[in-house]
Each structure stands twice: as structure tokens, then as C-alpha cells.
Amino acid sequence: MDASPSASRSVWTSRLGFILASAGSAVGLGAIWKFPYMAGTNGGSVFLLPYVFFTLTIGLALLIGEMAMGRSAKGGAATAYAKLAGRAWAPFGLISVATGYFVLAFYSVVGGWCVYYLAQAVVGNGAVTDPSAMRSAFETFSSAGTLPVLCHVVFLSATAGVVLCGVEKGIERVSKVLMPLLFILMCVLIVRGLTLPGAFDGVRFLFTPDPSAFTGEALLNAMGFAFFSLSVGSGSMMNYGSYLSSRVNIPTSTAWVVFLAILSSILGGLMIMPAVFAFGLSPDAGPGLTFATMPAVFGQLPMGDLFAVAFYLCLFVAALTSAISIFEMSSQYLVDEWNFTRRNAVLLVGTTLGILGILSALSFGPLKDVTLFGKTFFDLFDYATSNIGMPIGCLGIALAAGWAAWPKIEAELRTGAEAGFWRSAGFLTFLRVVMVVFSPIVILVVTAKAIGLF
């Protein structure tokens, strides 16, 4: 993004850069880290199929609405709700900002894992030939206490440094190179993984429907991950939307983001799950599944150490790209609403997230037995943001964009260079119906079912 000389907000230098940066969360940690372990703990296809459905319907509609709100208001969530829909809607903006903030409280810990595994790959320890050692190695690292905390601090400091220095343009340029490279690497690793004995058991686990296994919790998790993978409902995409040029047609660009999110998640599942079954690992191993699996895949490849370095470098950049969007959103909120200087906003956000992240990092070691509502700090931040905060934020987008501010949103959606289907009256009517009717019903019903109200 380049700073405009006439305005305090920035503008994406190209639509491609915007699309790749917006999809960075899904391509990086959403697809490769979270999707495999969420699918593994929720029955494979029982999770995959609802996720695809929610993403193509509610996710697409709400992401379009969120982007349009941001560009129309030229501000983040706290500003956009009040400016477009009225002060009564401002709490939804505050919830979105808080949700994004708390996402980074555990996300930075996973980013720290990327730092550790990248460092291990650089020194030649990125490939493992003994599959039985993988899970124990990750558990030893994640429960060590000091080392995971240090890696979390390094990752969060790198994120804060980028936001403080204002080099988003560099991140956009790097994303154009490393995101496609990550897709290529994923495809190579998928091909290698599928040739392992027993690998197709993982494919069947992902794609063979089992209606008897559907549960309310799996549906809620699938919906929560659809929101997480698109970063919808957390405020960061509204902030990204505020940087969009009026020349860009929002629906077409958003459709590409959704396509990349689904594609990367399916590729992430195909990269991890066949190897999990081939090496006899448990698919419900939890958040460490990817980091406990990939070293063995690299061990089966020629020049495995080189592949490991490239893979973890791309993963680190993808994690950093999405972390920057969240960190920037939180900092920009303090600048816009509380008149903080950018430096002081970054310092406050970084310091408080550093403390919360330490609690998350220690959740696998010294604080593993300390729980709130039956969850560790890491699991609590993850669950509360994905399954509570984001659904509430998405409910706010659905009603504010589709009802309270629809004339302004419709005008925004008709703006841009592209014409045709995405700007037709039929599509816009369908979009509004999904926002105002279908989205609130599904969000409320799935959430109520998951928490046992019926």
C-alpha cells in the first residue's frame, strides 16, 4: 500500500496485491495450520463439506459487505458502523476490533512456532526420517516454556516493527511472489504425500461423506473456520476495504479471495492428512498437527532440508502478512478513536498482546492445567474469537450492510471497472437476501445448536 499524499489512509497499488494479501491468512496459517487439525478433530468430511458451503454462501456475502463498508466509510470497523448505520451500531464495531485483537493473542504464538521451525530448517533440522519422533519433538518444544515465549515475542516484534515503520508496500510486493510460491510448494508436497503407503486413507477421511457423524459442534466449528479463513467479522477486512481504490469492483475481487481460501484449505488438507495416515499419526492431534507432520514429509524428499527452509519461510511470511493486518487494525483504532500517535498505539497494542501471548504460549507447558471455562488460554482465545466474536461480528455486518446501510453499500458495489453479473440487479438482490435473511438465521441456529439450546 502506498500512502496517498492527500489522505491519511493508504491505497492498494494493485488489485492482485490486495487479493493475495487478503487471502494471506487462509493460504498461510488458516489452510496449512488450522484447517488440517480442525478437520482432524471434527470428522474430516463432516467438517470440510459444511465449511465449503458456509464459505460460498455466508462467507462470500459477508466479506463483500465488510469490504464495501470499509471503502464507503474510509475507516475501520469502529468508524464504519457508526458512520454508515448510526451510533446504535457502534458496539458491533467494537466487538469486531476486540475479536481481531484477541485473535492475535494466540495467532502470534503459532507465528512463533513458524519462527522456531524456520530456524530449525536453516540449521539443517527441518527434515525428520523417524516419524515416531515428530509428535514428541513438537510437544517437547511447545511445552518448554521459555523457548515458545521467546519465539512468540520475536514474531510479534517483527509484526510491530513492520506496522511501526509503515512498509506495507513491501509486504504487498513480497506477497505477490511468496504466495504463488507457497501454492507451488504445497502441490509438490501433496504429490509426494499421496505416493506414501496408506496415504489414500487420509483422502477418504477428508472427502467421504458420513451423515451419521454430523454434530452441532462440527457445524459451529465449520462456520467459525469459514469466518476465520476469510478474516471476516474480525474487522481487519473492513480496514483492508478502506484502502481499496474506487476503480476496483469489490464483488469480483472478493470472489477471488473466497476461491483462494477454499482452494488453499483443500490443498492444506491434502498436504497434511494423507501423510498423517501414512505415518500412523492421529488426525485429532490438535494445533500441533501440521508441525508434527511436515518434517517427516520433507524427510522423504530429495533436498528435503531445502524444501523445509522454503516452506517455513513462506509460512512465516504468510503468517506475518495476516498478523500485520490485525495488528494494524488494532493500532489504527487507537489512532482514529483515541487520538493516539501511531508510535504509542503500536507500543500499547504490542505490549498488551505480548502479555496475552505469553499466557497462550505457556498453555502447552507450565499453564496447561490452568483453565477458564474448561479451556486453556490458547484454546479460550481461539474458541472465543472463532466461535463467538466472529459470528457476532458477522451478524453485525449482515444487518448493517444488508439493512441499515444498504443504499450506501449498493452504490459501493456498483463502483469499479468490471460490469456484468457481479453488478447486476439479480446478484445484488441475492446478496442482500443472503445478508439479511439467510446469514442471521444460520448463524443463530448453528450457534444455538452447538451450545445445546435445542
N, C-alpha and C positions, 0 to 999 in steps of 0.2 A: 504494500500500500504506500502511496506517495502522499505526503502532506500537501494539501491544497493551499495555495498562497492566500486565498480569500476566505478560508474557513478553517476552523479548528479541527474538523473531522477529516479523515483521510478517505481516499478513493482507491478501489482496487485498480491496478494497472491493466488487468485483462480479465475477461470472464473465465478463462481457463485457470488462472491463478486463484480466483475466488472459488471455483468448483473444487479444485484439488485441496485447497486449504480447508474448505468446509467439510470435505469428506475425509480429512486427515485423521480425525478421531476414530472413525469407523475402520479405515484402512489400517491404522496403526494398532491401537490397543483394543478398540471395540471388536474388531474382527479376529485378531490374532490372539489376544489375551482373553477377553471376556466371553466372546461367543462360544468357543470350544468348551470352556468349563461350565457355562450356563446350560448349553445343550447336554453336556455330560451329566449334570445333576438334575436335569428335568426331562429325561427320557428321549433325547435325540430328536426324532421327527415330531414328537409331541410338542417340542419347543420350536423347532425350525418352521413348521408349517404355519402356526399362528403368528410367528414373528414376521414372516413374509407377508401374510395377509394384513397385519396391523401396519406394516411399513408402507405398503402400496395404497392403503386407504387413509387411515387417520394420519399416519406419519407424513405422507405427501401433502395432504391438505393443510395440516397444521404448520409444517415447515414453510409452505408458501405464505400462509397467513403471518407467521412470525417475521419472515424476511420482509414482507410488504409493510408490516407495522414499523419495523426498524427504519426502512428507507423513507417512508412517509413522514415519520416523526423526526428523522435525522438525530436519533438518540437511542440509548439503551432501553432496557425493559422498564426501569423506574420512570423514565421520561415518557416513553411511548404510550403506556397505558393511560396516564393522566392526560396527556396532550390530545390523544385521539378519541378516547372513550369517556374521559371525565375523571375527576378526583376519586370518585367512588370505586374505580377500578384499580387505583394505585396499589392496594395490597397484593394483587396478583403480580405486579411488577417486583415488589419487594420479595415475595416468595421465590420468584424466578432468580433474582440476584442471589438470594441466600442459598438456593439449590445449587447453582453453579459454583458458588464459593465452597460449599461442603463437598461437592464432587472432587475438588482439587485436594481436599483434606485426606482422601485415600488414593486418589489418582497419582499424586506426586510420589507416593510410596512405590507404586508399580513402575513409575518412571525411574525411580531409584533402582529397582530391580534391573531395568534396562541398562542403567549405568554400570552396574556390577557385572552383568553378563557380557556387555561390550568390552569392559576391561579384561575379563577372563579370556574372551576370544582373542584380544590383541596380544596377550602373552602366551597364546597357544593352547588354552584350556577350553576352547569353545566346542570341541567335538569329544564325545564320550563313546567308547566302544563297549562298555559294560552297562546295559540297560538297567540292571538292578541297582546301580549306584545313583541313578538320576534323581529319583524321588528323595532319597535320604540326603543327597547333596543340597537340594533346594531347601529342605526342611532345616538342615544344619545352618545354612546361610540366613534364611528368613527368621530363625529363632535366635540368632546370635546376639541380638540386642544392639550393640554399638555399630556394627557394620551396616545393617539396613538403615539405621537412623542417619548415618553419615551419607549413604547413597541418596537418601531422600533429601537431605539438605543440599547436596550437590545439584541434584536435578531441579529443586525449587529455586536455588540461587541462579542457575542458568536461565530458568524461566523469567525470574525477576529482572535479571540483567538485560535480557532481550527487550522486555517491556519498558524498562527504565531508559534504555538507550534509543528506543524507537526505531529499531531496524526491521520492522515488519516486512519491508520491501525485500530484504534479504531472505527472510523465511519464505515469502511467496515465490521467489526465484528458485530457491532450493527445493521447494515442494514440487515444482514442475519437473525436476529431474529425479528426485528420490522417490516420489510416489509411484511413477511408472516403473522405476527400477524395483521397487518392492513388489509390485504385481508380477513382474517377470520372475523374481526370485521365488515367490510363492508358487508359481506354476511349475518351476523346476523341482521344488521340494515336493509338490503334490505328485508329480510323475514318479519321483524316486520312492515316495512313501507307498504308492499304490502297487509297486513291484515287490514289496515285502510280503513274506508269507503271512496269511491271516489278515491282510490289510482290508479286504473287502467286507469283513465283518463290521469294520468301522463305517464303511459306506452304507451298509444295510441299516446300521444303527441310526444313521442320520436321515435316511430317505424312505425307510419302510414305515408306512403309517400304522399306528396301533391305537385305534379309537378307545380301547378299554383303558389305556394309560392316561388319558386326558384328566387333568385336575384343575381346580380353580387356581391353585398356586402357580402351576405351569403357565396358565393363560396370563396371569398377572405378571409373571417374570418375563414372558414373551413380549407383552405390551411395554413393560418397563424397559426392556432392552431395545425395543424399536425406538423408543424415545431417546435412550442413551446413545445408540449408534448414530442417530441423526443430530444429537445435541439439541433436540427440540424441547422446549419447556424449561430450559436452564438459563435462558437469557443471552447466551453467547451468540446464538444465531441471529437474534434481534440486533445485537451490536454489530455483527458482520453485515447484516442487511443495511444498516445505517451508512456503511461505507460503499454501497453499490451505486454505480453511476445510473442516471436515468435512462441511459441508452440500453441497458441490459433488461431483457424481459425476464421477470422473476420466475414464472412457472416453468419455462423451458430449462433454465439453469438449475432450478430446484429438482426437476425430474432427473437430471444428470447426477446430482448429489445422491438422490434416493437410489438410482440404479447402481452407482458405485458402492453405496453402503451395503445393499443386498449382495452384490457380486463379491465384495471383499469378505463378507461374513461367510458366505458359502465356500469360498476359496480357503478361508481360515479354518473352517470345519474340515474340509477335505485335506488340508495340510496336517492337521493335528490328529484327528480321530482315527484314520487308518493306522497311523504309527502307534497310537495308544493301544489299539487292539493287537497289532503285530508284535509289540513288545510285552504284551500281557499286563499292561497297566490298567488301573481302574479309571473309567471315564468320569466318575464323580469325585475326582481327586481335589477339586476346588480351585481357588485362584492360582495355584502354582502349576496347573496342568501344562500350560504351554512351555514354561521354563524348565519343567522336568522332562519334557518330551523332545524338544528340538535338538539338544546336544546329541542324542542318540541318532537322530536323522543325519546330522552333519557327520557323525562318525561313520556312516555308511556311504558317504560321498567322496569321490576323488577331490583333493584340495578342500577337504571339509573345513579346515580352520579358516581358509579364505572366505568360504561361503558364510561361516559363522560371523566373521567380522562384518561383512557386507550386510547380512541380515540384521544384526543387532544395531548397526549404525543407522540403517533405515528405520528400524523400530524406534530407536531413540529420537530421531528427528520427527517421526510421526507423532510420538508422544509429546514432544516439545511443542510442535505446531498447535496441537489441540489444547495443551496446557496454557499456552500463550493467550489463546482466545478467551479462556476462562479467567485467567489472571488479569488480563486487560479489562474485561468486563467489570470485575470487582473493583479494580482501581479507578476505572472511568466513572463508576457510580459515585465514589467518594469525591471525585473531581467535579462532577456535574451537580450533585445534590448537596454536598457539604463544603464545597469550595476549597478542597484540599489542593495543594500543589501536586503535580504528578509524582515528584520525588517522595513526598510524605505519604501519598496514597500507596505507592509501591512498597515503601518500607513497612507501613502498617499491615497491609494485606500479607506481605511476605512473612513478617514476624508472627502474626497470629496463625497463619497456615502452617508455619514451621512447627509451632507448638502442637497443633491438632494432628499434623502429620506424624509427629513423634509418637503420639498415642496410637495411631494406626500402625506404624512400623513395629511397635512393640507388641501388637496384638497377636503375633505369631510366636512370641517368646515370653519375656517377663510378665506381660499383661494378658496372656492368653486366657487366664482364668478370671479376669476382671470383665464383667459383662453388665450391660444395661439392656433391659427388656429381653434378656436371654441371648444377646449378641455381643461380640467383641466390638471394640471401637471401629475397627476396619469394616466389619460386616454391618454395623449400625449405620455408618456413613453411606455405605454402598446401598443398603436397603432403603434408607430414608430418602435418599435423593432419587434413586431409580424408580421406586415403587410408591412414593408418597409425594415428594416435591415435584417431580416431573409431571405426574398425572394432574396435580393441581395446576401447575403452570400451563399444561396443555389445555385444561378445561378453561382457563382464563383466556388463552389465545382463541379457542374455538368460539367463545361467546363474545369476546371483544371484537375480534376481526370479522366474524361472520354475522354479528348482530349490531352491536353498539356503534362500530366504526365502519360498517360495510361500504357506504358510499365512497369514503376515502380509500379504502382497500381496493375496491373495484377499479377506481381510477388509477391506482398504482399498478394494478395487474395488467391494465391495458397499455401501460407505458413500455416502450422498448422497441427494438428494431424488428423483432420477429412478429409475424402475423399468423393467421390460420387457426388451427384447433385450440391452442393454448389461450387465445384471446377471444374465442367465440362465446356467444351468449350461452350456448348449451353447456360448455365446460364450466363457465363461471357459476352458472346456476347449480350444476352438480357439486362444485366445490363448496358453495355456500350451504347446501343441504348436508354435506358431509360434516362441515364445521358445526353448524347449529343444531342438527338433529342427531346424526349418527355418532359423531365423536363423543358428545356428552353422555349419551345413553351407554355406549360401550365402555367408556372409562368408568362410569359409576357402577355399572353392573358387574364388570370384571373385578373391580376393587372390592365391592361388597361381597362377592362370592369368595374371593381369596381370603378375606378376613373373617369369614364364617357367619355373615349376617343372614344367609339363607342357604 
